[in-house]
Amino acid sequence: MPLIAQNHPLAPLDGAEAEMLARVQVLAQDHIGPKANAVSRDDAFAWDTFRLLASHGVIATAFPRELGGTEASMLLRVRMIEEVARVCSTAASLITGTDLSSRPIVAGASPELAAQTVPLLASGEKQSAFALTEPGAGSDLGRLCTVARRDAGGYRLHGVKKFITRASVADMFVVVASLADGPGGSKGLTAFLVPRDAAGLSVSPIIPKMGWHGVPIAEVYLDDVHVPASHRLGEEGQGMAIAQDTLVRARVGHAAIALGRMTGALQIAAQYAGHRQVSGKAIGEHQGIQWMLADMAARIEAARCLVYSAAQRYDRKDPETSIHASIAKMHSTDLCMRVVVDCAQLLGGNSYLNAYPIERFLRDAKMNQIGEGTSEVHKNLIGRHVMKTASAMPQHPCLDFEPDLFGGA
Ligand SMILES: Cc1cc2nc3c(=O)[nH]c(=O)nc-3n(C[C@H](O)[C@H](O)[C@H](O)COP(=O)(O)OP(=O)(O)OC[C@H]3O[C@@H](n4cnc5c(N)ncnc54)[C@H](O)[C@@H]3O)c2cc1C
């Protein structure tokens, strides 16, 4: 089983897609990988990496053709993300972050607003950021406090957004707020596109963080910001519906980043094990080390199948894509954390040094378990789905008990 395969039975690519993937493999191997450690030392936006990806058409793959993009299949996107994440989470998150920050504009902007903004995002000339989370509301969106009040010709937005990736460089923000006189909970949420220079919008300095350096986060303050009705994305109350496609894409993206990172970690660990001599032989000649590598390789391949099949479901518009995106995200990101910890153990003290990429992988791995719905949130979604599916099925044929023997009615 190769660590990375150009061809995978679950991920058939056509000629043009295979060429694009091969180009991205060269970028990762020759340009992004060698600079990844340096990029991760400074939490300033990684412009060089972003421009490299934009100039090779990778950013454009997230956008529709009629708006200046090349609209790649989700399958090709996860293959590209996996390749890049094998060496650099920052670069991979610049690809997935484009989905998060821009797809609500694609999904909800009027044709005029989309024509003004999306081609500039697809070319990489402009940046957008997605502002949903707040100091008091992450997993529980029912607690969002940012409010939109109807005003002559539009709305006035008031509130604070926290953890906003790209806020330091964004030219525009997708802001999700609840309508002051709309229904409560996520039903009342509405999305708006707010230009950075809108009066009353300000951004905090970059907030220092553990990893994912090169894609800084900041807070965004909305102090009575006027937004014209033409900048509402979708209908009133449709904010979460607009964001739904974005969140599914971003979840599959997180799963693909984790997949790539753990594949890279395994490669590093196996290559290290082949060289590192202890008591006269390479540590990789010990059965205990080989078993560690074998366990990791088998589990990673299972995660790869989940990620590719979630991507294929997305491309087929399968109605169960969302739950499979949750399964792939939870499984791949949790496994990645474990694999990176095991690879760190295998490298011994060297794993702890900044010169080796494993400490960077370790810091970055945590984020995939948190962003776009934590592992626990996805576990809740999957658990509820399992219960619902089971209750709609006929009783298991080997289960011939009467219901009251289960303690039920
Ligand atoms: C580096 C970084 C970048 C980010 N970028 C963005 C961005 O660009 N835009 C944006 O809007 N947001 C962004 N976020 C925010 C991110 O989406 C949230 O951090 C995430 O959704 C979790 O919310 P929270 O941090 O408020 O945690 P909480 O919701 O406070 O959760 C705390 C803990 O409780 C657990 N928990 C919550 N509910 C349940 C439950 N029902 N059952 C069991 N356990 C539960 C969680 O799993 C977690 O372990 C970013 C975050 C980080 C760290």
PDBQT file of the ligand as one rigid body, heavy atoms in Angstrom, charges set to zero:
ROOT
HETATM    1  C1  LIG A 501      -7.770  28.538  14.802  1.00  0.00    +0.000 C 
HETATM    2  C2  LIG A 501      -9.256  28.700  14.737  1.00  0.00    +0.000 A 
HETATM    3  C3  LIG A 501      -9.827  29.241  13.594  1.00  0.00    +0.000 A 
HETATM    4  C4  LIG A 501     -11.219  29.457  13.543  1.00  0.00    +0.000 A 
HETATM    5  N1  LIG A 501     -11.760  30.071  12.431  1.00  0.00    +0.000 NA
HETATM    6  C5  LIG A 501     -13.072  30.426  12.459  1.00  0.00    +0.000 A 
HETATM    7  C6  LIG A 501     -13.626  31.222  11.396  1.00  0.00    +0.000 A 
HETATM    8  O1  LIG A 501     -12.948  31.578  10.423  1.00  0.00    +0.000 OA
HETATM    9  N2  LIG A 501     -14.927  31.595  11.495  1.00  0.00    +0.000 N 
HETATM   10  C7  LIG A 501     -15.719  31.236  12.540  1.00  0.00    +0.000 A 
HETATM   11  O2  LIG A 501     -16.878  31.625  12.561  1.00  0.00    +0.000 OA
HETATM   12  N3  LIG A 501     -15.235  30.466  13.558  1.00  0.00    +0.000 NA
HETATM   13  C8  LIG A 501     -13.930  30.064  13.536  1.00  0.00    +0.000 A 
HETATM   14  N4  LIG A 501     -13.414  29.310  14.570  1.00  0.00    +0.000 N 
HETATM   15  C9  LIG A 501     -14.288  28.925  15.684  1.00  0.00    +0.000 C 
HETATM   16  C10 LIG A 501     -14.579  27.428  15.749  1.00  0.00    +0.000 C 
HETATM   17  O3  LIG A 501     -15.481  27.064  14.742  1.00  0.00    +0.000 OA
HETATM   18  C11 LIG A 501     -15.109  27.140  17.162  1.00  0.00    +0.000 C 
HETATM   19  O4  LIG A 501     -13.995  27.258  18.046  1.00  0.00    +0.000 OA
HETATM   20  C12 LIG A 501     -15.739  25.779  17.281  1.00  0.00    +0.000 C 
HETATM   21  O5  LIG A 501     -16.960  25.726  16.586  1.00  0.00    +0.000 OA
HETATM   22  C13 LIG A 501     -16.006  25.390  18.755  1.00  0.00    +0.000 C 
HETATM   23  O6  LIG A 501     -16.684  26.395  19.426  1.00  0.00    +0.000 OA
HETATM   24  P1  LIG A 501     -16.126  26.927  20.839  1.00  0.00    +0.000 P 
HETATM   25  O7  LIG A 501     -14.664  27.188  20.665  1.00  0.00    +0.000 OA
HETATM   26  O8  LIG A 501     -16.971  28.068  21.240  1.00  0.00    +0.000 OA
HETATM   27  O9  LIG A 501     -16.287  25.730  21.830  1.00  0.00    +0.000 OA
HETATM   28  P2  LIG A 501     -17.628  25.355  22.743  1.00  0.00    +0.000 P 
HETATM   29  O10 LIG A 501     -18.779  25.385  21.835  1.00  0.00    +0.000 OA
HETATM   30  O11 LIG A 501     -17.585  26.330  23.884  1.00  0.00    +0.000 OA
HETATM   31  O12 LIG A 501     -17.247  23.941  23.192  1.00  0.00    +0.000 OA
HETATM   32  C14 LIG A 501     -16.367  23.660  24.290  1.00  0.00    +0.000 C 
HETATM   33  C15 LIG A 501     -16.300  22.152  24.472  1.00  0.00    +0.000 C 
HETATM   34  O13 LIG A 501     -17.611  21.637  24.761  1.00  0.00    +0.000 OA
HETATM   35  C16 LIG A 501     -17.899  20.589  23.852  1.00  0.00    +0.000 C 
HETATM   36  N5  LIG A 501     -19.336  20.563  23.571  1.00  0.00    +0.000 N 
HETATM   37  C17 LIG A 501     -20.110  21.566  23.120  1.00  0.00    +0.000 A 
HETATM   38  N6  LIG A 501     -21.379  21.152  22.954  1.00  0.00    +0.000 NA
HETATM   39  C18 LIG A 501     -21.412  19.851  23.307  1.00  0.00    +0.000 A 
HETATM   40  C19 LIG A 501     -22.422  18.859  23.363  1.00  0.00    +0.000 A 
HETATM   41  N7  LIG A 501     -23.676  19.134  22.992  1.00  0.00    +0.000 N 
HETATM   42  N8  LIG A 501     -22.090  17.606  23.783  1.00  0.00    +0.000 NA
HETATM   43  C20 LIG A 501     -20.819  17.322  24.146  1.00  0.00    +0.000 A 
HETATM   44  N9  LIG A 501     -19.823  18.225  24.122  1.00  0.00    +0.000 NA
HETATM   45  C21 LIG A 501     -20.098  19.464  23.698  1.00  0.00    +0.000 A 
HETATM   46  C22 LIG A 501     -17.105  20.905  22.602  1.00  0.00    +0.000 C 
HETATM   47  O14 LIG A 501     -16.921  19.746  21.814  1.00  0.00    +0.000 OA
HETATM   48  C23 LIG A 501     -15.814  21.422  23.207  1.00  0.00    +0.000 C 
HETATM   49  O15 LIG A 501     -15.016  20.323  23.562  1.00  0.00    +0.000 OA
HETATM   50  C24 LIG A 501     -12.035  29.061  14.627  1.00  0.00    +0.000 A 
HETATM   51  C25 LIG A 501     -11.451  28.474  15.766  1.00  0.00    +0.000 A 
HETATM   52  C26 LIG A 501     -10.082  28.309  15.828  1.00  0.00    +0.000 A 
HETATM   53  C27 LIG A 501      -9.478  27.716  17.080  1.00  0.00    +0.000 C 
ENDROOT
TORSDOF 0
